[in-house]
């Protein structure tokens, strides 16, 4: 397995977050900047869980609610 530095890992996480933001924005026809605050304070594992739930989301408020619930678990 290839060694990944902490700087590389952080860069990969930021890129994944940008990609996820674009996917949500596109699906619900909003700007990706407007959904980025949903992810503030979430761990990588929580973001992964939110990414799996995203498929089932009916609206943007549901994603916001799920993100808040995940944040409260900490």
C-alpha positions as CSV (number, residue, x, y, z in Angstrom):
1,X,0.0,0.0,0.0
2,X,1.3,3.4,-0.9
3,X,2.1,5.8,1.9
4,X,0.0,9.0,1.9
5,X,1.2,12.0,3.9
6,X,-1.2,13.9,6.1
7,X,-1.1,16.8,3.6
8,X,-2.1,14.5,0.7
9,X,-4.9,13.0,2.9
10,X,-6.3,16.5,3.7
11,X,-6.1,17.4,0.0
12,X,-8.0,14.2,-0.9
13,X,-10.7,14.9,1.7
14,X,-11.2,18.4,0.5
15,X,-11.5,17.2,-3.1
16,X,-14.1,14.6,-2.1
17,X,-16.0,17.2,-0.2
18,X,-16.1,19.5,-3.2
19,X,-17.3,16.7,-5.4
20,X,-20.0,15.7,-2.9
21,X,-21.1,19.4,-2.7
22,X,-21.4,19.6,-6.5
23,X,-23.4,16.4,-6.6
24,X,-25.9,17.7,-4.0
25,X,-26.0,21.1,-5.7
26,X,-26.7,19.6,-9.1
27,X,-29.4,17.3,-7.8
28,X,-31.3,20.0,-5.9
29,X,-30.4,22.9,-8.3
30,X,-28.6,25.1,-5.8
31,X,-25.1,26.5,-5.7
32,X,-22.4,24.2,-4.3
33,X,-21.3,27.1,-2.0
34,X,-24.7,27.0,-0.3
35,X,-24.4,23.3,0.7
36,X,-20.8,23.4,2.0
37,X,-21.8,24.8,5.4
38,X,-23.9,21.5,6.0
39,X,-20.6,19.7,6.3
40,X,-18.9,21.9,8.8
41,X,-17.8,19.9,11.8
42,X,-18.5,16.4,10.3
43,X,-15.8,13.7,10.5
44,X,-14.8,11.8,7.4
45,X,-16.9,8.8,8.6
46,X,-19.9,11.1,9.0
47,X,-19.4,12.5,5.6
48,X,-19.3,9.0,4.2
49,X,-22.6,8.1,6.0
50,X,-24.2,11.3,4.7
51,X,-23.0,10.4,1.2
52,X,-24.8,7.1,1.4
53,X,-28.0,8.7,2.7
54,X,-27.8,11.3,-0.1
55,X,-29.1,8.8,-2.5
56,X,-32.4,8.5,-0.5
57,X,-32.9,12.2,0.1
58,X,-36.1,13.7,-1.2
59,X,-35.0,17.4,-0.7
60,X,-32.2,19.6,0.5
61,X,-33.7,20.1,4.0
62,X,-33.5,16.4,4.6
63,X,-29.8,16.4,4.0
64,X,-29.4,19.4,6.3
65,X,-31.4,17.6,9.0
66,X,-29.2,14.4,8.6
67,X,-26.1,16.5,8.8
68,X,-27.3,18.1,12.0
69,X,-28.2,14.7,13.5
70,X,-24.7,13.4,12.7
71,X,-23.1,16.5,14.2
72,X,-25.0,16.0,17.4
73,X,-23.7,12.4,17.8
74,X,-20.2,13.6,18.4
